[in-house]
Amino acid sequence: MEVLVVIPARNASTRFPGKPLAELTARDGTRRPLVEWTWRAGCAAAGPSKVVVATDSEAIAERVESFGGRAMMTSPDLRNGTERCAAVLESLQSHPDVVINLQGDSPLVPPNMIRTLVDRFSDPQVSVATPCVVSDQATTARILGDVREGRVGGTCVVTGADGRALYFSKQAIPHGAGPGAPLKLHLGVYAYRPAALRAYALWPPSPLELAEGLEQLRFLAAGWPVHVVEAELPPGGIWEVNNPPDVALVEPLLPV
């Protein structure tokens, strides 16, 4: 399938201002901005020619171009990464079969996870897909620690028997999670057919989307199914850079 990877990146994060340009250091001492680490993850899955960083910041665009990436300026009025993906799709006038939204704070997403998402679109019933991992003890402790300390951190997802998302939340759901119903950590990657992206851009934000701060809830509110692909937890675990303290958790896991 023809794939386009879009990495939304903005400087105005309320939890971590300037996050895309924050420098992260790998175990071998290699130091790069977060947006470059994520760009490299996208390139490993689809190739550099298929990766675009969508931003409303000239500083981010300049930094992306300095390391050889392709940046596209998008309106500062866009409300989230999915809307930026839709804007890029229309601006490029390209015709991908699948558009990948690789969140700019997700540098640890393995290439095979993105490819597995794309493979899911061999089913014509799938128009939106996203991955999750079953939380191990360490990941569960991080999720519960963020909730306990009042930080907005990892996102949890609950699914039905058909693998479709029932709900996403910044809270630890399901309440009373255990061996029979473990916490599932949602990862910051979405895959869409172009028709799904174009529909999304026409809908107003839903109340649940605004309450949770989770863009994917607009699909659920509109009755549009979101298929959740359960992926294997990578060695060492996986986490996103949601808050400044997350840098120390992510740096030891960066590829070298």
VOLUMZA-629583 format. One record per atom (N, C-alpha, C): x, y, z; residue in three letters. Coordinates in steps of 0.1 Angstrom, whole numbers, plus 5000, padded with zeros to 4 digits. Each point is the difference from the previous one (the first is absolute). Layout:
BEGIN
XYZala ...
This chain:
BEGIN
500849885000met 499250125000met 500950135000met 499550104994glu 500750135000glu 499750075013glu 501150035007val 499950065014val 500650135001val 499350095007leu 500650135003leu 500050015016leu 501250035005val 500250025014val 500050155003val 499150055009val 500050145004val 500350015015val 501050085003ile 500350025014ile 499650145005ile 498950015007pro 499650135005pro 500950055011pro 500550124999ala 500950065010ala 499750145002ala 499750045013arg 499750145003arg 500850035013arg 500350135001asn 500850055011asn 499250035012asn 498750024999ala 499150055010ala 499449905010ala 500749895002ser 499649905010ser 499950075014ser 498849985006thr 499850065013thr 500849925011thr 500249874998arg 500749925010arg 501550004998arg 500450034988phe 501550004997phe 500250104989phe 500150135003pro 500250104989pro 501349974993pro 500050024987gly 501249984991gly 500449854999gly 499049915003lys 500449865000lys 500649944988lys 499650034987pro 500649944989pro 501550034998pro 500450125006leu 501450044998leu 500949965012leu 499349945010ala 500849955012ala 501049904996ala 501250015005glu 501149914996glu 500049875009glu 500049894993leu 500049875007leu 501449934996leu 500649935010thr 501349944998thr 499849855001thr 500549934990ala 500049855000ala 501149955009ala 500049875002arg 501049935008arg 501550024995arg 500150024987asp 501450014994asp 500450155000asp 499250095006gly 500350145000gly 499450084988gly 499449944991thr 499450074989thr 498950095005thr 500050134996arg 499150095005arg 499250064988arg 498749995001arg 499250054989arg 498750065006arg 499350094993pro 498750055005pro 499049894999pro 499050015008leu 498949905001leu 499449984986leu 499750114993val 499449994987val 500949924990val 501350005001glu 500949934991glu 499949855004glu 500049975013trp 499949865004trp 498749944994trp 498950075001thr 498849954995thr 500049994985thr 500650104993trp 500150004985trp 500849874996trp 501049975007arg 500849884997arg 499249875002arg 499150005010ala 499149885001ala 499149994989ala 499550114995gly 499150004988gly 500749964988gly 501350054998cys 500849964988cys 500349855000cys 500249945012ala 500449865001ala 498849924995ala 498850055002ala 498849924996ala 499650024986ala 500250134994ala 499450034987ala 501050064990ala 501250045005gly 500950064991gly 499950165001gly 501150074999pro 500050155002pro 499050074990pro 499949954988ser 499150074990ser 498649995004ser 499649925009lys 498649985004lys 499750065013lys 500950085006val 499850065013val 500050154999val 499050065007val 499850155000val 499850045014val 500750105005val 499750065013val 499150124998val 498850005006ala 499050104999ala 500150095012ala 500250134998thr 500250095012thr 499550134997thr 499850085011asp 499650144999asp 501150095005asp 501249945001ser 501250075006ser 501150014990ser 500450124997glu 501250024990glu 501249945006glu 500250015013ala 501249945007ala 500149854998ala 498849945001ile 500049854998ile 500349974986ile 499350074991ala 500249974985ala 501550024997ala 500650105005glu 501450034996glu 500949885006glu 499749965012arg 500849895006arg 499849874992arg 498849974996val 499749884992val 500850014987val 500050114993glu 500750014988glu 501549995002glu 500550045011ser 501450005003ser 500649865001ser 499149905004phe 500549865001phe 499549924988phe 499550074990gly 499649934987gly 498649954999gly 499250045009gly 498649975000gly 499150094992gly 498849974997arg 499150084993arg 498950055010arg 499950145000ala 499050065009ala 499050074992ala 498850015005met 498950074994met 499350095010met 499950124997met 499350105009met 498549974999met 499350005012thr 498649985001thr 499450115009thr 498850024999ser 499350115007ser 500149995015ser 500350105008pro 500050005014pro 498649975006pro 499050024992asp 498649985004asp 499649865001asp 500849914994leu 499749865000leu 500149955015leu 499049915004arg 499949975014arg 500849885004arg 500449914991asn 500749885004asn 500849944988asn 500749895003gly 500849944990gly 499249944988gly 498849955003thr 499149944990thr 499650114990thr 499650125005glu 499750114991glu 501250044992glu 501249995006arg 501250044992arg 500349894989arg 499749885003cys 500249894990cys 499050034988cys 498850035003ala 499050034990ala 500450124991ala 500650105007ala 500550124992ala 501149974991ala 501049915005val 501149964992val 499549924988val 499149915002leu 499449924989leu 499550084989leu 499250115004glu 499450084990glu 501150094993glu 500950055008ser 501050094994ser 501049934990ser 500349875004leu 500949934991leu 499449954987leu 498749995001gln 499249944988gln 500649864997gln 500449935010ser 500649864998ser 498849915001ser 500349874997his 498949905000his 500549875007his 500350025013pro 500449885007pro 498849915003pro 500249875002asp 499049915005asp 499750025015asp 501150025007val 499950025015val 500950115004val 499550095009val 500750105006val 500349975015val 501350005003ile 500449975014ile 500250135007ile 499450025012asn 500250115009asn 500949955011asn 501350034999leu 501049965010leu 500250125009leu 499550005012gln 500050115009gln 501550045003gln 500350135000gly 501350045001gly 500749975013gly 499349955010asp 500649975013asp 500249845001asp 499949934989ser 500149865000ser 501249944992ser 501250035005pro 501249964993pro 500349855001pro 499349935009leu 500449865002leu 499149904992leu 499150054992val 499149914993val 500849924990val 500049865001pro 500849924991pro 499550004986pro 500849994990pro 499650004986pro 499049894997pro 500249885006asn 499149894997asn 498650035006asn 499950085010met 498650045005met 499350084990met 500650094993ile 499450084990ile 499649924988ile 500949904996arg 499749924989arg 498849905003arg 499949965013thr 498949915004thr 498750084999thr 500050135004leu 498850084998leu 499650014986leu 501050034991val 499750014986val 499449874994val 500549885005asp 499549874995asp 498549985004asp 499650075011arg 498649985005arg 499150064989arg 500450084991phe 499150064990phe 499849914988phe 500549885001ser 499649904990ser 498549965002ser 499550035012asp 498649985002asp 499350134996asp 499149994990pro 499350134996pro 499150065010pro 499749935011gln 499150065010gln 500850095009gln 501350005000val 500950085009val 500250134993val 499750115007ser 500350134995ser 500850085010ser 500149965012val 500850075010val 500649895009val 501350005003ala 500649905008ala 501150065009ala 500249955011thr 501050055010thr 500549895009thr 501350005004pro 500549895008pro 499950025015pro 500149895008cys 500150015014cys 500949885004cys 500550015012val 500749895006val 499449975014val 500049875004val 499649965013val 501150055010val 499650075010ser 501050065009ser 500649895009ser 501350015001asp 500749915010asp 500050075013asp 500749955010gln 499950055013gln 500650145001gln 501150024993ala 500750145000ala 499150104993ala 499449964989thr 499250104992thr 498750035009thr 499449905006thr 498850025008thr 500450105012thr 501249985006ala 500450095011ala 500150144995ala 500550024988arg 500250144994arg 498650064998arg 499149924994ile 498650064998ile 499450045013ile 500049915010leu 499450025012leu 500750115008leu 501350014998gly 500750115007gly 499650144994gly 499950014987asp 499650124994asp 498650045005asp 499149915001val 498650035005val 500050045014val 500849935008arg 500150035015arg 500550145002arg 501050044992glu 500750125002glu 499450124992glu 498949974994gly 499250114992gly 500750044987gly 500949924995arg 500650034987arg 499149934989arg 500050074988val 499349954988val 501149924993val 499949875000gly 501149924994gly 499549914990gly 500349875001gly 499649904990gly 498549984999gly 499649964988thr 498649984997thr 499649855000thr 498949975006cys 499549865000cys 498949984990cys 499849884995val 498949974991val 499349875005val 498749994999val 499349885002val 499349964987val 500049874997thr 499549954987thr 498949905002thr 499249984990gly 499049905000gly 500649874994gly 499149895000ala 500549874995ala 500450014986ala 499550094992asp 500350014986asp 501350094998asp 500750045010gly 501250084999gly 499850144997gly 498750055000arg 499850144998arg 500150075014arg 500450134999ala 500150085012ala 498650035006ala 499949985013leu 498850045007leu 500250155006leu 501250025005tyr 500350135005tyr 501550025002tyr 500550125000phe 501350045003phe 500050105011phe 500950005009ser 500050095011ser 501450035006ser 500250125005lys 501250035007lys 500049945014lys 498949955004gln 499949935013gln 500449854998gln 500249935011ala 500449864999ala 498749924999ala 499649964988ile 498849924998ile 500449864994ile 499349905004pro 498849995009pro 500450025015pro 499050065007his 500250005015his 500149865005his 500949975009gly 500149875005gly 500749904990gly 500950064991ala 500749914991ala 500849895007ala 500049894993gly 500749895006gly 500349904989gly 500449875004pro 500449904990pro 499049984989pro 498750005003gly 499049984990gly 499650124992gly 500450125005ala 499750124992ala 501150105003ala 501249974994pro 501250095003pro 499950144994pro 500850095005leu 500150134994leu 500649984986leu 499550074990lys 500650004987lys 500450144997lys 501350024997leu 500650134997leu 499850034986leu 499350104997his 499950054986his 501250074995his 500549974988leu 501250074995leu 499650104990leu 500950114999gly 499650114992gly 500249994985gly 499449904994val 500049984986val 498649974995val 499650074989tyr 498749974994tyr 500249974985tyr 499249924995ala 500049974985ala 498650034995ala 499850074989tyr 498750034995tyr 500049984985tyr 498849964995arg 499850024986arg 499750154997arg 500350054988pro 499850144998pro 498650055002pro 499049914997ala 498650045002ala 499750025015ala 500649935009ala 499850025014ala 500650135005ala 501150034995leu 500750135003leu 499150124995leu 499549994988arg 499250114995arg 498750015007arg 499449895005ala 498850015007ala 500350075014ala 501149955006tyr 500350065014tyr 500150154999tyr 500750054990ala 500250144999ala 498750084999ala 499049944996leu 498750074999leu 499250005012leu 500349915010trp 499249995012trp 500550105010trp 499150065009pro 500550085011pro 500649915011pro 500850065008pro 500549925011pro 498949955009pro 500149885005ser 498949945009ser 500350045014ser 499050005009pro 500250045014pro 501049905007pro 499949874996leu 501049915007leu 501450034995leu 500250034988glu 501350034994glu 500650125008glu 499250105002leu 500450125007leu 500349975015leu 499149925006ala 500249975014ala 501349925003ala 500349904991glu 501149915002glu 501350064994glu 499850094990gly 501250044992gly 500549904991gly 499149914995leu 500449894991leu 499350014987leu 500750034989glu 499450024987glu 499249884995glu 500549885003gln 499349884994gln 498649985005gln 499650075011leu 498649995005leu 499050064990leu 500550094991arg 499150064990arg 499449894991arg 500949904997phe 499549894991phe 498949925008phe 500349975012leu 499049915008leu 498750085002leu 500150135003ala 498850085002ala 499150004987ala 500750004988ala 499350004988ala 499549864995ala 500349905009gly 499649864996gly 500949934990gly 501250064999trp 500949944990trp 501049905007trp 500049884997pro 500849905007pro 501550024999pro 500749995012val 501450005000val 500549875004val 500849934991his 500549875002his 501350015008his 500149925011val 501250005008val 500849884997val 501250024997val 501049884997val 500849985012val 499949895006glu 500849975012glu 501449964996glu 501050075004ala 501449984996ala 500849945012ala 501149944996glu 500949955011glu 500850115006glu 500149995013leu 500750115008leu 501549984996leu 500650114995pro 501449984996pro 500949985012pro 501249944998pro 501049975011pro 500350145007pro 499950005013gly 500350125007gly 498850095002gly 498949964993gly 498850085001gly 499950114990gly 498950085001ile 499850114991ile 499250115008ile 500450134996trp 499350115007trp 500250124991trp 499150105002glu 500050124992glu 500550115009glu 500550114993val 500550125007val 498850095003val 499249975010asn 498950085003asn 500350125009asn 501049985009asn 500450105010asn 501550005001asn 500650115005pro 501550015000pro 500649885007pro 499449955011pro 500749885007pro 500049884991pro 499249994989asp 500049884992asp 501349994991asp 500750114999val 501250004992val 501049895006val 500150005013ala 500949915006ala 499649854998ala 498749984998leu 499549864998leu 500249964986leu 499950104990val 500149964986val 501549994995val 500850095005glu 501450004995glu 500749875000glu 499949925011pro 500849875000pro 499449904989pro 498850034995leu 499449914990leu 500250044986leu 500650124998leu 500150054986leu 501049914992leu 499749984987pro 500949924992pro 501450054999pro 501049924999val 501450044999val 500649944987val 
